[in-house]
Amino acid sequence: MAIRQVLKMGDPRLLQVSRPVKKFGTEELENLIADMLDTMAALDGAGLAAPQIGVPQRVVIFGLQSNPRYPEVEPIPMTVLVNPSIEFISSEVESGWEGCLSVPGMRGKVDRYLRIRYTGFDQYGTALEWEAEGFHARVVQHECDHLDGILYPMRIGDLRDFGYEDVLFPELAQAG
Ligand code: NI
């Protein structure tokens, strides 16, 4: 399939609320997901939401093996999630650094719920349910925010915790 251009912050399409997918198993949905997987892999992303490539539908993908952009986090299984919903298992929150392919070169510290249960469907309409915590829970919350037009900088509590990746984490820049 194809590596698609990722929209950058400032593009009003990133602020839209995306529509639920109504039909599963279609060629259109298959092609969308194939393009999202190619694009995320090419850019070393931990996740990607359909509106980031200009498609306002409620589709996210995420997953992490060993990723040079996130060297110190536990692996996350590669997941395709359509029409997701999130339930917070506890009110406990954790502060942590995030990046986003739509905000290249930057990192910011965001509070996220520590433990979540999320549900949705795969591309064929099979229901999925998972529980996650820590960075995995963070990635799911970040990606699902994109479906509601929310970018992580909007959630930074103190803007002093926002800056350039190569300044905040020079060791990552050296790693390439
Ligand atoms: Ni993002």
Backbone and ligand atoms as CSV (ligand in chain L), in Angstrom:
chain,resi,resn,atom,element,x,y,z
A,1,MET,N,N,0.860,-1.186,0.000
A,1,MET,CA,C,0.000,0.000,0.000
A,1,MET,C,C,0.894,1.233,0.000
A,2,ALA,N,N,0.608,2.204,0.844
A,2,ALA,CA,C,1.325,3.470,0.658
A,2,ALA,C,C,1.606,4.160,1.983
A,3,ILE,N,N,2.734,4.852,1.978
A,3,ILE,CA,C,3.040,5.721,3.108
A,3,ILE,C,C,2.346,7.048,2.842
A,4,ARG,N,N,1.478,7.446,3.750
A,4,ARG,CA,C,0.682,8.664,3.534
A,4,ARG,C,C,1.301,9.831,4.293
A,5,GLN,N,N,0.960,11.016,3.848
A,5,GLN,CA,C,1.428,12.214,4.538
A,5,GLN,C,C,0.651,12.378,5.847
A,6,VAL,N,N,1.378,12.645,6.937
A,6,VAL,CA,C,0.736,12.854,8.238
A,6,VAL,C,C,0.485,14.351,8.418
A,7,LEU,N,N,-0.751,14.695,8.721
A,7,LEU,CA,C,-1.104,16.106,8.939
A,7,LEU,C,C,-0.414,16.614,10.192
A,8,LYS,N,N,-0.020,17.884,10.167
A,8,LYS,CA,C,0.649,18.472,11.316
A,8,LYS,C,C,-0.278,19.436,12.057
A,9,MET,N,N,0.011,19.582,13.358
A,9,MET,CA,C,-0.759,20.479,14.210
A,9,MET,C,C,-0.873,21.849,13.545
A,10,GLY,N,N,-2.083,22.381,13.558
A,10,GLY,CA,C,-2.363,23.612,12.836
A,10,GLY,C,C,-3.340,23.343,11.702
A,11,ASP,N,N,-3.345,22.082,11.238
A,11,ASP,CA,C,-4.303,21.692,10.201
A,11,ASP,C,C,-5.664,21.477,10.873
A,12,PRO,N,N,-6.690,22.195,10.434
A,12,PRO,CA,C,-7.999,22.091,11.122
A,12,PRO,C,C,-8.611,20.689,11.073
A,13,ARG,N,N,-8.162,19.850,10.122
A,13,ARG,CA,C,-8.719,18.487,10.050
A,13,ARG,C,C,-8.370,17.665,11.267
A,14,LEU,N,N,-7.281,18.053,11.970
A,14,LEU,CA,C,-6.910,17.319,13.194
A,14,LEU,C,C,-7.830,17.656,14.358
A,15,LEU,N,N,-8.657,18.689,14.197
A,15,LEU,CA,C,-9.522,19.139,15.292
A,15,LEU,C,C,-10.961,18.648,15.140
A,16,GLN,N,N,-11.197,17.871,14.060
A,16,GLN,CA,C,-12.554,17.368,13.825
A,16,GLN,C,C,-12.871,16.174,14.719
A,17,VAL,N,N,-14.154,15.975,14.985
A,17,VAL,CA,C,-14.610,14.735,15.617
A,17,VAL,C,C,-14.876,13.748,14.483
A,18,SER,N,N,-14.229,12.570,14.555
A,18,SER,CA,C,-14.342,11.596,13.471
A,18,SER,C,C,-15.620,10.757,13.591
A,19,ARG,N,N,-16.035,10.208,12.465
A,19,ARG,CA,C,-17.280,9.421,12.395
A,19,ARG,C,C,-17.011,7.939,12.672
A,20,PRO,N,N,-17.984,7.262,13.319
A,20,PRO,CA,C,-17.837,5.808,13.483
A,20,PRO,C,C,-17.835,5.105,12.126
A,21,VAL,N,N,-17.107,3.987,12.059
A,21,VAL,CA,C,-17.134,3.123,10.876
A,21,VAL,C,C,-18.444,2.339,10.916
A,22,LYS,N,N,-19.139,2.298,9.784
A,22,LYS,CA,C,-20.437,1.602,9.754
A,22,LYS,C,C,-20.328,0.221,9.131
A,23,LYS,N,N,-19.397,0.050,8.156
A,23,LYS,CA,C,-19.282,-1.246,7.472
A,23,LYS,C,C,-17.895,-1.817,7.679
A,24,PHE,N,N,-17.852,-3.079,8.088
A,24,PHE,CA,C,-16.573,-3.758,8.317
A,24,PHE,C,C,-16.250,-4.661,7.134
A,25,GLY,N,N,-14.964,-5.036,7.050
A,25,GLY,CA,C,-14.547,-5.992,6.032
A,25,GLY,C,C,-14.579,-5.428,4.624
A,26,THR,N,N,-14.645,-4.116,4.481
A,26,THR,CA,C,-14.677,-3.519,3.139
A,26,THR,C,C,-13.255,-3.269,2.643
A,27,GLU,N,N,-13.139,-3.154,1.332
A,27,GLU,CA,C,-11.841,-2.869,0.740
A,27,GLU,C,C,-11.340,-1.503,1.197
A,28,GLU,N,N,-12.271,-0.567,1.317
A,28,GLU,CA,C,-11.921,0.788,1.757
A,28,GLU,C,C,-11.266,0.763,3.139
A,29,LEU,N,N,-11.869,-0.016,4.054
A,29,LEU,CA,C,-11.323,-0.088,5.421
A,29,LEU,C,C,-9.976,-0.829,5.426
A,30,GLU,N,N,-9.907,-1.911,4.657
A,30,GLU,CA,C,-8.640,-2.661,4.539
A,30,GLU,C,C,-7.514,-1.760,4.026
A,31,ASN,N,N,-7.820,-0.983,2.987
A,31,ASN,CA,C,-6.805,-0.101,2.399
A,31,ASN,C,C,-6.390,0.991,3.379
A,32,LEU,N,N,-7.359,1.528,4.091
A,32,LEU,CA,C,-7.059,2.568,5.082
A,32,LEU,C,C,-6.092,2.018,6.133
A,33,ILE,N,N,-6.408,0.820,6.639
A,33,ILE,CA,C,-5.576,0.246,7.704
A,33,ILE,C,C,-4.184,-0.123,7.174
A,34,ALA,N,N,-4.115,-0.640,5.953
A,34,ALA,CA,C,-2.812,-0.970,5.365
A,34,ALA,C,C,-1.954,0.294,5.231
A,35,ASP,N,N,-2.558,1.388,4.796
A,35,ASP,CA,C,-1.819,2.649,4.673
A,35,ASP,C,C,-1.385,3.162,6.041
A,36,MET,N,N,-2.260,3.009,7.037
A,36,MET,CA,C,-1.909,3.471,8.390
A,36,MET,C,C,-0.727,2.665,8.937
A,37,LEU,N,N,-0.750,1.336,8.731
A,37,LEU,CA,C,0.347,0.487,9.219
A,37,LEU,C,C,1.657,0.851,8.527
A,38,ASP,N,N,1.605,1.075,7.225
A,38,ASP,CA,C,2.819,1.447,6.474
A,38,ASP,C,C,3.363,2.792,6.951
A,39,THR,N,N,2.458,3.716,7.167
A,39,THR,CA,C,2.862,5.079,7.553
A,39,THR,C,C,3.468,5.083,8.952
A,40,MET,N,N,2.815,4.369,9.872
A,40,MET,CA,C,3.329,4.314,11.236
A,40,MET,C,C,4.704,3.646,11.283
A,41,ALA,N,N,4.857,2.564,10.526
A,41,ALA,CA,C,6.141,1.847,10.521
A,41,ALA,C,C,7.250,2.728,9.934
A,42,ALA,N,N,6.934,3.443,8.869
A,42,ALA,CA,C,7.951,4.273,8.201
A,42,ALA,C,C,8.448,5.388,9.116
A,43,LEU,N,N,7.578,5.845,10.026
A,43,LEU,CA,C,7.923,6.994,10.874
A,43,LEU,C,C,8.268,6.581,12.302
A,44,ASP,N,N,8.382,5.268,12.560
A,44,ASP,CA,C,8.682,4.776,13.912
A,44,ASP,C,C,7.666,5.267,14.940
A,45,GLY,N,N,6.419,5.351,14.560
A,45,GLY,CA,C,5.388,5.777,15.514
A,45,GLY,C,C,4.979,4.631,16.420
A,46,ALA,N,N,4.425,4.971,17.597
A,46,ALA,CA,C,3.863,3.959,18.492
A,46,ALA,C,C,2.376,3.811,18.236
A,47,GLY,N,N,1.811,4.756,17.489
A,47,GLY,CA,C,0.384,4.696,17.195
A,47,GLY,C,C,0.044,5.712,16.125
A,48,LEU,N,N,-1.124,5.522,15.534
A,48,LEU,CA,C,-1.588,6.461,14.508
A,48,LEU,C,C,-3.110,6.382,14.459
A,49,ALA,N,N,-3.735,7.529,14.275
A,49,ALA,CA,C,-5.198,7.586,14.157
A,49,ALA,C,C,-5.542,8.036,12.731
A,50,ALA,N,N,-6.649,7.497,12.197
A,50,ALA,CA,C,-7.018,7.787,10.800
A,50,ALA,C,C,-7.081,9.293,10.492
A,51,PRO,N,N,-7.618,10.133,11.398
A,51,PRO,CA,C,-7.665,11.566,11.060
A,51,PRO,C,C,-6.276,12.178,10.833
A,52,GLN,N,N,-5.226,11.537,11.351
A,52,GLN,CA,C,-3.874,12.074,11.114
A,52,GLN,C,C,-3.454,11.941,9.651
A,53,ILE,N,N,-4.088,11.027,8.906
A,53,ILE,CA,C,-3.817,10.990,7.462
A,53,ILE,C,C,-5.020,11.541,6.683
A,54,GLY,N,N,-5.839,12.319,7.374
A,54,GLY,CA,C,-6.907,13.055,6.700
A,54,GLY,C,C,-8.176,12.272,6.476
A,55,VAL,N,N,-8.338,11.150,7.192
A,55,VAL,CA,C,-9.545,10.328,7.048
A,55,VAL,C,C,-10.335,10.390,8.362
A,56,PRO,N,N,-11.457,11.109,8.383
A,56,PRO,CA,C,-12.164,11.351,9.642
A,56,PRO,C,C,-13.047,10.180,10.069
A,57,GLN,N,N,-12.415,9.033,10.307
A,57,GLN,CA,C,-13.143,7.843,10.761
A,57,GLN,C,C,-12.500,7.327,12.037
A,58,ARG,N,N,-13.330,6.639,12.845
A,58,ARG,CA,C,-12.859,6.238,14.176
A,58,ARG,C,C,-12.059,4.925,14.086
A,59,VAL,N,N,-10.828,5.079,13.610
A,59,VAL,CA,C,-9.906,3.953,13.451
A,59,VAL,C,C,-8.552,4.368,14.023
A,60,VAL,N,N,-8.014,3.537,14.921
A,60,VAL,CA,C,-6.654,3.774,15.423
A,60,VAL,C,C,-5.856,2.483,15.313
A,61,ILE,N,N,-4.545,2.639,15.218
A,61,ILE,CA,C,-3.652,1.493,15.317
A,61,ILE,C,C,-2.561,1.857,16.323
A,62,PHE,N,N,-2.040,0.861,16.995
A,62,PHE,CA,C,-0.906,1.120,17.886
A,62,PHE,C,C,-0.176,-0.188,18.126
A,63,GLY,N,N,1.053,-0.050,18.593
A,63,GLY,CA,C,1.858,-1.230,18.874
A,63,GLY,C,C,3.303,-0.803,18.958
A,64,LEU,N,N,4.064,-1.566,19.710
A,64,LEU,CA,C,5.439,-1.166,19.939
A,64,LEU,C,C,6.265,-2.407,20.179
A,65,GLN,N,N,7.282,-2.599,19.345
A,65,GLN,CA,C,8.257,-3.647,19.638
A,65,GLN,C,C,9.453,-2.937,20.245
A,66,SER,N,N,10.606,-2.965,19.582
A,66,SER,CA,C,11.652,-2.082,20.087
A,66,SER,C,C,11.633,-0.865,19.179
A,67,ASN,N,N,11.476,0.303,19.784
A,67,ASN,CA,C,11.269,1.510,19.012
A,67,ASN,C,C,12.297,2.547,19.426
A,68,PRO,N,N,13.123,3.033,18.470
A,68,PRO,CA,C,14.152,4.008,18.845
A,68,PRO,C,C,13.572,5.298,19.423
A,69,ARG,N,N,12.298,5.596,19.108
A,69,ARG,CA,C,11.696,6.814,19.665
A,69,ARG,C,C,11.240,6.610,21.115
A,70,TYR,N,N,11.065,5.344,21.526
A,70,TYR,CA,C,10.619,5.045,22.896
A,70,TYR,C,C,11.432,3.885,23.438
A,71,PRO,N,N,12.710,4.126,23.765
A,71,PRO,CA,C,13.607,3.009,24.074
A,71,PRO,C,C,13.321,2.312,25.409
A,72,GLU,N,N,12.601,2.964,26.316
A,72,GLU,CA,C,12.526,2.407,27.662
A,72,GLU,C,C,11.149,1.904,28.052
A,73,VAL,N,N,10.319,1.578,27.080
A,73,VAL,CA,C,8.979,1.147,27.449
A,73,VAL,C,C,8.733,-0.310,27.056
A,74,GLU,N,N,7.775,-0.894,27.739
A,74,GLU,CA,C,7.457,-2.308,27.515
A,74,GLU,C,C,6.738,-2.469,26.174
A,75,PRO,N,N,6.886,-3.636,25.517
A,75,PRO,CA,C,6.234,-3.836,24.223
A,75,PRO,C,C,4.697,-3.805,24.320
A,76,ILE,N,N,4.077,-3.383,23.247
A,76,ILE,CA,C,2.611,-3.352,23.153
A,76,ILE,C,C,2.252,-4.148,21.902
A,77,PRO,N,N,1.318,-5.102,21.998
A,77,PRO,CA,C,0.958,-5.859,20.791
A,77,PRO,C,C,0.369,-4.947,19.714
A,78,MET,N,N,0.690,-5.248,18.459
A,78,MET,CA,C,0.158,-4.463,17.346
A,78,MET,C,C,-1.355,-4.652,17.295
A,79,THR,N,N,-2.073,-3.571,17.351
A,79,THR,CA,C,-3.536,-3.622,17.481
A,79,THR,C,C,-4.193,-2.681,16.478
A,80,VAL,N,N,-5.233,-3.180,15.828
A,80,VAL,CA,C,-6.111,-2.342,15.002
A,80,VAL,C,C,-7.408,-2.207,15.781
A,81,LEU,N,N,-7.852,-0.999,16.018
A,81,LEU,CA,C,-9.035,-0.782,16.848
A,81,LEU,C,C,-9.965,0.205,16.149
A,82,VAL,N,N,-11.171,-0.299,15.866
A,82,VAL,CA,C,-12.174,0.497,15.158
A,82,VAL,C,C,-13.302,0.814,16.133
A,83,ASN,N,N,-13.803,2.023,16.079
A,83,ASN,CA,C,-14.879,2.495,16.962
A,83,ASN,C,C,-14.568,2.217,18.438
A,84,PRO,N,N,-13.412,2.643,18.910
A,84,PRO,CA,C,-13.008,2.309,20.281
A,84,PRO,C,C,-13.798,3.059,21.342
A,85,SER,N,N,-13.867,2.433,22.507
A,85,SER,CA,C,-14.305,3.186,23.676
A,85,SER,C,C,-13.468,2.761,24.871
A,86,ILE,N,N,-13.277,3.699,25.778
A,86,ILE,CA,C,-12.371,3.517,26.914
A,86,ILE,C,C,-13.139,3.702,28.202
A,87,GLU,N,N,-12.829,2.799,29.141
A,87,GLU,CA,C,-13.401,2.920,30.486
A,87,GLU,C,C,-12.208,3.009,31.441
A,88,PHE,N,N,-12.282,3.900,32.402
A,88,PHE,CA,C,-11.175,4.047,33.347
A,88,PHE,C,C,-11.429,3.119,34.530
A,89,ILE,N,N,-10.474,2.219,34.794
A,89,ILE,CA,C,-10.665,1.221,35.847
A,89,ILE,C,C,-10.479,1.846,37.217
A,90,SER,N,N,-9.560,2.805,37.316
A,90,SER,CA,C,-9.414,3.507,38.586
A,90,SER,C,C,-9.200,4.976,38.273
A,91,SER,N,N,-9.267,5.811,39.299
A,91,SER,CA,C,-9.116,7.258,39.075
A,91,SER,C,C,-7.641,7.669,39.114
A,92,GLU,N,N,-6.757,6.665,39.314
A,92,GLU,CA,C,-5.330,6.960,39.431
A,92,GLU,C,C,-4.760,7.480,38.104
A,93,VAL,N,N,-4.024,8.572,38.173
A,93,VAL,CA,C,-3.397,9.104,36.968
A,93,VAL,C,C,-1.881,9.087,37.108
A,94,GLU,N,N,-1.223,9.116,35.954
A,94,GLU,CA,C,0.239,9.097,35.930
A,94,GLU,C,C,0.679,10.159,34.913
A,95,SER,N,N,1.736,10.865,35.272
A,95,SER,CA,C,2.275,11.872,34.375
A,95,SER,C,C,3.395,11.244,33.542
A,96,GLY,N,N,3.413,11.507,32.252
A,96,GLY,CA,C,4.477,10.924,31.430
A,96,GLY,C,C,4.660,11.693,30.131
A,97,TRP,N,N,5.804,11.485,29.504
A,97,TRP,CA,C,6.132,12.191,28.266
A,97,TRP,C,C,5.447,11.548,27.071
A,98,GLU,N,N,4.959,12.390,26.172
A,98,GLU,CA,C,4.352,11.916,24.931
A,98,GLU,C,C,4.925,12.664,23.748
A,99,GLY,N,N,4.889,11.990,22.632
A,99,GLY,CA,C,5.188,12.632,21.357
A,99,GLY,C,C,4.056,12.298,20.409
A,100,CYS,N,N,4.071,12.896,19.238
A,100,CYS,CA,C,2.995,12.657,18.283
A,100,CYS,C,C,3.530,12.925,16.889
A,101,LEU,N,N,3.193,12.053,15.931
A,101,LEU,CA,C,3.671,12.241,14.563
A,101,LEU,C,C,3.097,13.514,13.935
A,102,SER,N,N,2.023,14.068,14.525
A,102,SER,CA,C,1.461,15.333,14.035
A,102,SER,C,C,2.111,16.553,14.692
A,103,VAL,N,N,2.989,16.286,15.666
A,103,VAL,CA,C,3.693,17.377,16.352
A,103,VAL,C,C,5.184,17.011,16.337
A,104,PRO,N,N,5.782,16.933,15.136
A,104,PRO,CA,C,7.112,16.341,15.019
A,104,PRO,C,C,8.180,17.122,15.783
A,105,GLY,N,N,9.077,16.343,16.414
A,105,GLY,CA,C,10.217,16.956,17.086
A,105,GLY,C,C,9.948,17.449,18.491
A,106,MET,N,N,8.716,17.295,18.958
A,106,MET,CA,C,8.358,17.833,20.273
A,106,MET,C,C,7.981,16.692,21.230
A,107,ARG,N,N,8.102,16.987,22.530
A,107,ARG,CA,C,7.583,16.098,23.580
A,107,ARG,C,C,6.934,16.954,24.655
A,108,GLY,N,N,5.906,16.392,25.287
A,108,GLY,CA,C,5.248,17.101,26.382
A,108,GLY,C,C,4.781,16.121,27.432
A,109,LYS,N,N,4.650,16.620,28.657
A,109,LYS,CA,C,4.256,15.768,29.778
A,109,LYS,C,C,2.757,15.901,30.017
A,110,VAL,N,N,2.090,14.744,30.027
A,110,VAL,CA,C,0.631,14.714,30.082
A,110,VAL,C,C,0.197,13.730,31.166
A,111,ASP,N,N,-0.842,14.088,31.911
A,111,ASP,CA,C,-1.461,13.147,32.854
A,111,ASP,C,C,-2.425,12.239,32.102
A,112,ARG,N,N,-2.317,10.950,32.343
A,112,ARG,CA,C,-3.272,9.990,31.762
A,112,ARG,C,C,-3.713,9.019,32.843
A,113,TYR,N,N,-4.889,8.441,32.652
A,113,TYR,CA,C,-5.326,7.383,33.573
A,113,TYR,C,C,-4.368,6.206,33.464
A,114,LEU,N,N,-4.046,5.643,34.616
A,114,LEU,CA,C,-3.032,4.591,34.680
A,114,LEU,C,C,-3.564,3.250,34.186
A,115,ARG,N,N,-4.853,2.983,34.512
A,115,ARG,CA,C,-5.415,1.673,34.171
A,115,ARG,C,C,-6.739,1.854,33.428
A,116,ILE,N,N,-6.828,1.218,32.275
A,116,ILE,CA,C,-8.055,1.348,31.481
A,116,ILE,C,C,-8.506,-0.015,30.961
A,117,ARG,N,N,-9.796,-0.059,30.594
A,117,ARG,CA,C,-10.311,-1.182,29.806
A,117,ARG,C,C,-10.777,-0.553,28.503
A,118,TYR,N,N,-10.382,-1.148,27.368
A,118,TYR,CA,C,-10.860,-0.572,26.115
A,118,TYR,C,C,-11.499,-1.648,25.257
A,119,THR,N,N,-12.505,-1.218,24.522
A,119,THR,CA,C,-13.251,-2.129,23.666
A,119,THR,C,C,-13.359,-1.497,22.283
A,120,GLY,N,N,-13.725,-2.307,21.323
A,120,GLY,CA,C,-13.871,-1.846,19.947
A,120,GLY,C,C,-13.930,-3.070,19.058
A,121,PHE,N,N,-13.571,-2.891,17.803
A,121,PHE,CA,C,-13.671,-3.965,16.813
A,121,PHE,C,C,-12.402,-3.999,15.983
A,122,ASP,N,N,-12.088,-5.189,15.459
A,122,ASP,CA,C,-11.018,-5.228,14.466
A,122,ASP,C,C,-11.627,-4.876,13.094
A,123,GLN,N,N,-10.815,-4.940,12.039
A,123,GLN,CA,C,-11.301,-4.473,10.735
A,123,GLN,C,C,-12.392,-5.363,10.144
A,124,TYR,N,N,-12.567,-6.570,10.734
A,124,TYR,CA,C,-13.610,-7.481,10.229
A,124,TYR,C,C,-14.886,-7.413,11.069
A,125,GLY,N,N,-14.869,-6.578,12.116
A,125,GLY,CA,C,-16.063,-6.423,12.940
A,125,GLY,C,C,-16.089,-7.334,14.151
A,126,THR,N,N,-14.979,-8.028,14.431
A,126,THR,CA,C,-14.895,-8.867,15.622
A,126,THR,C,C,-14.658,-7.976,16.847
A,127,ALA,N,N,-15.475,-8.202,17.877
A,127,ALA,CA,C,-15.350,-7.370,19.077
A,127,ALA,C,C,-14.050,-7.676,19.814
A,128,LEU,N,N,-13.402,-6.648,20.321
A,128,LEU,CA,C,-12.160,-6.778,21.083
A,128,LEU,C,C,-12.359,-6.155,22.455
A,129,GLU,N,N,-11.694,-6.721,23.442
A,129,GLU,CA,C,-11.687,-6.101,24.763
A,129,GLU,C,C,-10.331,-6.355,25.404
A,130,TRP,N,N,-9.705,-5.314,25.910
A,130,TRP,CA,C,-8.400,-5.430,26.532
A,130,TRP,C,C,-8.359,-4.572,27.780
A,131,GLU,N,N,-7.482,-4.972,28.703
A,131,GLU,CA,C,-7.133,-4.085,29.804
A,131,GLU,C,C,-5.681,-3.690,29.616
A,132,ALA,N,N,-5.366,-2.462,30.001
A,132,ALA,CA,C,-4.000,-1.980,29.814
A,132,ALA,C,C,-3.637,-1.056,30.957
A,133,GLU,N,N,-2.331,-0.952,31.192
A,133,GLU,CA,C,-1.870,0.034,32.158
A,133,GLU,C,C,-0.561,0.644,31.681
A,134,GLY,N,N,-0.174,1.715,32.359
A,134,GLY,CA,C,1.097,2.352,32.066
A,134,GLY,C,C,1.155,2.923,30.657
A,135,PHE,N,N,2.285,2.676,29.967
A,135,PHE,CA,C,2.493,3.281,28.646
A,135,PHE,C,C,1.465,2.775,27.630
A,136,HIS,N,N,1.095,1.518,27.741
A,136,HIS,CA,C,0.073,0.949,26.849
A,136,HIS,C,C,-1.243,1.736,26.994
A,137,ALA,N,N,-1.658,1.948,28.242
A,137,ALA,CA,C,-2.893,2.716,28.499
A,137,ALA,C,C,-2.750,4.149,27.981
A,138,ARG,N,N,-1.554,4.696,28.119
A,138,ARG,CA,C,-1.283,6.064,27.650
A,138,ARG,C,C,-1.446,6.170,26.127
A,139,VAL,N,N,-0.874,5.198,25.414
A,139,VAL,CA,C,-0.943,5.224,23.946
A,139,VAL,C,C,-2.398,5.129,23.473
A,140,VAL,N,N,-3.177,4.256,24.108
A,140,VAL,CA,C,-4.583,4.104,23.703
A,140,VAL,C,C,-5.340,5.419,23.940
A,141,GLN,N,N,-5.114,6.039,25.092
A,141,GLN,CA,C,-5.806,7.305,25.390
A,141,GLN,C,C,-5.375,8.397,24.406
A,142,HIS,N,N,-4.088,8.449,24.085
A,142,HIS,CA,C,-3.572,9.445,23.139
A,142,HIS,C,C,-4.211,9.255,21.756
A,143,GLU,N,N,-4.233,8.002,21.277
A,143,GLU,CA,C,-4.775,7.747,19.926
A,143,GLU,C,C,-6.266,8.023,19.875
A,144,CYS,N,N,-7.000,7.596,20.908
A,144,CYS,CA,C,-8.451,7.828,20.908
A,144,CYS,C,C,-8.773,9.313,21.003
A,145,ASP,N,N,-7.926,10.093,21.673
A,145,ASP,CA,C,-8.113,11.551,21.701
A,145,ASP,C,C,-8.139,12.128,20.288
A,146,HIS,N,N,-7.293,11.593,19.391
A,146,HIS,CA,C,-7.269,12.103,18.015
A,146,HIS,C,C,-8.651,12.002,17.366
A,147,LEU,N,N,-9.423,10.984,17.746
A,147,LEU,CA,C,-10.744,10.782,17.132
A,147,LEU,C,C,-11.737,11.845,17.567
A,148,ASP,N,N,-11.405,12.513,18.668
A,148,ASP,CA,C,-12.250,13.611,19.144
A,148,ASP,C,C,-11.598,14.970,18.897
A,149,GLY,N,N,-10.576,14.980,18.054
A,149,GLY,CA,C,-9.948,16.252,17.694
A,149,GLY,C,C,-9.050,16.840,18.770
A,150,ILE,N,N,-8.549,15.980,19.665
A,150,ILE,CA,C,-7.698,16.455,20.764
A,150,ILE,C,C,-6.255,16.026,20.519
A,151,LEU,N,N,-5.339,16.991,20.531
A,151,LEU,CA,C,-3.909,16.716,20.405
A,151,LEU,C,C,-3.277,16.845,21.789
A,152,TYR,N,N,-2.218,16.046,22.044
A,152,TYR,CA,C,-1.700,16.002,23.415
A,152,TYR,C,C,-1.278,17.360,23.987
A,153,PRO,N,N,-0.766,18.319,23.147
A,153,PRO,CA,C,-0.395,19.602,23.771
A,153,PRO,C,C,-1.575,20.286,24.483
A,154,MET,N,N,-2.808,19.980,24.051
A,154,MET,CA,C,-3.984,20.564,24.705
A,154,MET,C,C,-4.153,20.024,26.125
A,155,ARG,N,N,-3.476,18.926,26.430
A,155,ARG,CA,C,-3.622,18.293,27.748
A,155,ARG,C,C,-2.398,18.507,28.645
A,156,ILE,N,N,-1.414,19.257,28.184
A,156,ILE,CA,C,-0.233,19.498,29.017
A,156,ILE,C,C,-0.634,20.440,30.154
A,157,GLY,N,N,-0.397,19.995,31.394
A,157,GLY,CA,C,-0.835,20.779,32.552
A,157,GLY,C,C,0.018,22.024,32.751
A,158,ASP,N,N,1.312,21.914,32.492
A,158,ASP,CA,C,2.239,23.025,32.716
A,158,ASP,C,C,3.089,23.129,31.458
A,159,LEU,N,N,2.946,24.201,30.714
A,159,LEU,CA,C,3.630,24.307,29.414
A,159,LEU,C,C,5.148,24.365,29.534
A,160,ARG,N,N,5.661,24.485,30.770
A,160,ARG,CA,C,7.112,24.330,30.924
A,160,ARG,C,C,7.538,22.892,30.664
A,161,ASP,N,N,6.558,21.957,30.706
A,161,ASP,CA,C,6.838,20.555,30.390
A,161,ASP,C,C,6.561,20.269,28.914
A,162,PHE,N,N,6.963,21.176,28.038
A,162,PHE,CA,C,6.748,21.012,26.603
A,162,PHE,C,C,8.000,21.521,25.912
A,163,GLY,N,N,8.582,20.742,25.022
A,163,GLY,CA,C,9.801,21.235,24.386
A,163,GLY,C,C,10.270,20.348,23.264
A,164,TYR,N,N,11.420,20.706,22.751
A,164,TYR,CA,C,12.004,19.968,21.627
A,164,TYR,C,C,12.667,18.691,22.137
A,165,GLU,N,N,12.351,17.619,21.416
A,165,GLU,CA,C,12.839,16.287,21.734
A,165,GLU,C,C,14.375,16.237,21.856
A,166,ASP,N,N,15.082,16.891,20.928
A,166,ASP,CA,C,16.547,16.780,20.934
A,166,ASP,C,C,17.169,17.556,22.085
A,167,VAL,N,N,16.411,18.503,22.663
A,167,VAL,CA,C,16.891,19.250,23.820
A,167,VAL,C,C,16.538,18.502,25.105
A,168,LEU,N,N,15.286,18.016,25.168
A,168,LEU,CA,C,14.834,17.293,26.361
A,168,LEU,C,C,15.531,15.947,26.509
A,169,PHE,N,N,15.739,15.270,25.380
A,169,PHE,CA,C,16.270,13.907,25.402
A,169,PHE,C,C,17.431,13.775,24.421
A,170,PRO,N,N,18.555,14.443,24.709
A,170,PRO,CA,C,19.672,14.405,23.740
A,170,PRO,C,C,20.170,12.997,23.467
A,171,GLU,N,N,19.985,12.083,24.435
A,171,GLU,CA,C,20.457,10.703,24.236
A,171,GLU,C,C,19.660,10.021,23.122
A,172,LEU,N,N,18.377,10.410,22.935
A,172,LEU,CA,C,17.575,9.832,21.851
A,172,LEU,C,C,18.074,10.331,20.490
A,173,ALA,N,N,18.423,11.607,20.438
A,173,ALA,CA,C,18.907,12.184,19.174
A,173,ALA,C,C,20.191,11.466,18.739
A,174,GLN,N,N,21.031,11.152,19.723
A,174,GLN,CA,C,22.269,10.446,19.398
A,174,GLN,C,C,21.994,9.033,18.873
A,175,ALA,N,N,20.937,8.418,19.450
A,175,ALA,CA,C,20.595,7.058,19.024
A,175,ALA,C,C,20.053,7.061,17.598
A,176,GLY,N,N,19.742,8.224,17.069
A,176,GLY,CA,C,19.323,8.316,15.677
A,176,GLY,C,C,17.836,8.499,15.530
L,1,NI,NI,NI,-0.662,11.522,18.128
